[in-house]
Amino acid sequence: MAAELLRVSLGNFIQIYLLLLIVRILLSWFQTADWAMQVMGFLSPVTDPYLNLFRSFIPPLGGLDLSPIIAIFLLQAVGSVLGGGALF
């Protein structure tokens, strides 16, 4: 019973974190918008530590940061192993 609760809770956390990552990535395209910077101020401390793990070994290619793609794939894989399904 407790193991099932933990599995479901981790699955839900991964779903929410995936959503936060995607919003963070999309908002990075609107860095000049004042409203986007306010939301980024909240999301950056939450998402950047995870993204920095991938940024440390995946360099930007031509100015494009591809590390979020790998980060999202890994979270989706862990979520599917836990049985929580995938957000997308």
Sequence and secondary structure as in RCSB ss.txt:
>XXXX:A:sequence
MAAELLRVSLGNFIQIYLLLLIVRILLSWFQTADWAMQVMGFLSPVTDPYLNLFRSFIPPLGGLDLSPIIAIFLL
QAVGSVLGGGALF
>XXXX:A:secstr
 HHHHHHHHHHHHHHHHHHHHHHHHHHGGGTT HHHHHHHHHHHHHHHHHHHHHHTTS  BTTB  HHHHHHHHH
HHHHHHHT     
